[in-house]
Amino acid sequence: MKLTTALGAFALSLLPLTALAQDVPDLGGREITVVTENAYPPLQFMDKSGAAVGWEYDAMAEIAKRLNVTVTYENTSWDAMIPAVSEGQYDLGMTGITIKDERKEKVDFSDPYMRSEMLMIVRGDEERFTDAASFAAMPELLVSAQPGTSPFYAAIYNILDGNEENPRVIKFETFGAGLEALKSGDVDLTLSDSTAANGYVAASDGGLKIIGEPLASEDFGFIFPKGSDLVAPVNAAIAAMKADGTMDALNQKWFVEYKMGE
């Protein structure tokens, strides 16, 4: 009786994932064209060998496998991407595109595949400040950032005065270099998305900690021409990948392991 009950419970536990798998349609080898920029690591970029890699490439490969579609990639600039997809030049666009109402007037979005929250990382023994306001109030304190990245803009607009030339922001070519500057005491703060920040802190053996509240959050989605019949299938694949741990594995690979290896 107990064995039967246990097996029944086990079978019931499989139902949500099974249902999700059944909800992912087979598109019969359909060919789709995906456009990206290859300029937003670790979502998509060119590695040292010249290969296009990143979180979004891995995610799209998995979506294509689950939907049984064949993907061809094209590249364009960020400024041209949304208009080009809106005009139907491409079936899907990906480049860490924040879901915004004004963009929904031009393109359709998938469900969010990622939420990015910007967190403040400090040394484990930091006691001079505890949040963005107390950091900003001490003009001698410095923050590291890569120019043009979300952490850079969060430092400028969510912590400091909105001046992108503020000398309190010490610019580095890579996140890893800025993190090392924090550890060595050359700067007092660095910022990272929540997935990576928690990974760095967990691996630091008390050398780092997170302070304050998230500075900003963004939901990322893929974009499609208005009325695209690909939106629902891609959403089904995203839901299945969230449910079975695929998204978590991609986050670990690209936001923790990759960034730590920079």
Stockholm file with secondary structure:
# STOCKHOLM 1.0

chainA/1-262         MKLTTALGAFALSLLPLTALAQDVPDLGGREITVVTENAYPPLQFMDKSGAAVGWEYDAMAEIAKRLNVTVTYENTSWDAMIPAVSEGQYDLGMTGITIKDERKEKVDFSDPYMRSEMLMIVRGDEERFTDAASFAAMPELLVSAQPGTSPFYAAIYNILDGNEENPRVIKFETFGAGLEALKSGDVDLTLSDSTAANGYVAASDGGLKIIGEPLASEDFGFIFPKGSDLVAPVNAAIAAMKADGTMDALNQKWFVEYKMGE
#=GR chainA/1-262 SS CHHHHHHHHHHHHHHHHHHHHHHSCCCTTEEEEEEECSEETTTEEECTTSCEESHHHHHHHHHHHHHTEEEEEEECCHHHHHHHHHTTSSSEECSSCBCCHHHHTTEEECSCSEEEEEEEEEETTCCSCSSHHHHHTCTTCCEEECTTSHHHHHIIIIISCSCTTCTTEEECSSHHHHHHHHHHTSCSEEEEEHHHHHHHHHHTTTSEEEESSCSCEEEECCEEETTCTTHHHHHHHHHHHHHTTHHHHHHIIIIIIHHHTC
#=GC SS_cons         CHHHHHHHHHHHHHHHHHHHHHHSCCCTTEEEEEEECSEETTTEEECTTSCEESHHHHHHHHHHHHHTEEEEEEECCHHHHHHHHHTTSSSEECSSCBCCHHHHTTEEECSCSEEEEEEEEEETTCCSCSSHHHHHTCTTCCEEECTTSHHHHHIIIIISCSCTTCTTEEECSSHHHHHHHHHHTSCSEEEEEHHHHHHHHHHTTTSEEEESSCSCEEEECCEEETTCTTHHHHHHHHHHHHHTTHHHHHHIIIIIIHHHTC
//
